[in-house]
Amino acid sequence: MAAPRSCALWSYCGRRWSRLMRCCELPGLRSSWPGGPLGARQLSQEKQATETHFGFETVSEEEKGGKVYHVFESVAKKYDVMNDMMSLGIHRIWKDLLLWKMRPFPGTQLLDVAGGTGDIAFRFLNYVRAQHKGKQKRQLRAQQNLSWEEIAKKYQNEEDPLGGSQVVVCDINKEMLKIGKQKAHARGYKAGLAWVLGDAEELPFDDDKFDVYTIAFGIRNVTHIDQALQEAHRVLKPGGRFLCLEFSQVNNPLISRLYDLYSFQVIPVLGEVIAGDWKSYQYLVESIRQFPPQEEFKEMIEDAGFEKVTYESLTSGIVAIHSGFKL
């Protein structure tokens, strides 16, 4: 008979405990303590919120920043050579198309983020210099009565061959900026060019400062892409334009298979042979596969406040150029 009494006692105690919990109205005590269902769910969400990907590896958000920095610190000296080798030189065409899409005019203020080695900046300076020179020639042709001496003087007195244009290259990696500065010095780029050490997620610039913001093959390495997009929106002037050139989702099944084979079997080998760094190029390949496809990234840009967002896939979707405006 002891056993039934014991069961009854435990049942009674259980009912009393349940009634007490309801009367005291302490739902948090039941649901959010670490062992409860809500508490476990909260802990899981907090854990997920602090985790991200580094290629195919799951790491903490803090850890990713350091790992990405090390990758580009390691590859900086061979970065341009490897770009040519990996893309068979096609990256040059993609970057030219980005400038063609931008169509900057004399006086344009450009911010190029993650642009350490200067590829976009140098193209921009060449473009606006050619535009300004063409404008100057048209003005001189319109003044038919000028003598040869007067025309020569006008060219000699030209103080700003860029027509007021300027590009600021912002990169978080000191080594990448160092390579960019060396290239600029070797090629004679001085006027209209500035180099700034800064984080895409927390840009060291005032609001409404730039006409155009570009980021080429850099945004997929950012820990919080949404935050980087919001910063891009913040520093652009009203009417300013956002342009992103990035690897994307291949839209041809056959090319996709060949591209995967080349990416995973060839690129890391090239990285080891040319740059002595297999792991960094393995990460770069994996990071491409983790980046959202064209339409999803378009929605992220819109969520950051940009309007008239469009994209153009290039080379069967291997890369895409996304464009948006701050209106």
MOMO-V670407 format. One line per field, one symbol per residue. psi: psi as a letter, one per 20 degrees, with the letter a starting at -180 (. if undefined). A space follows every 50 residues. Layout:
psi->???
This chain:
psi->ihghhgghghgghggggggghghilmhhhghjqhirggghgghgghghhj qaqncjpprqhghgghggghghhhighjggghggghjkihhhgghghghh hgmqrpipopooqkkgjjggghggggghggghggggghghhhnhjqrggh ghggghiohniikjqqppppqiphhghggghgggghikogqjpqpporph implqrqlhqhqpqookhhiipgnhhhhhhhgggiqqpirppppoqqbpp jogghgghggggghhgghgghgggiknggghgghghhghiqqrghghghh gghiiqrlprqppqlkjhrqoqqrqo.
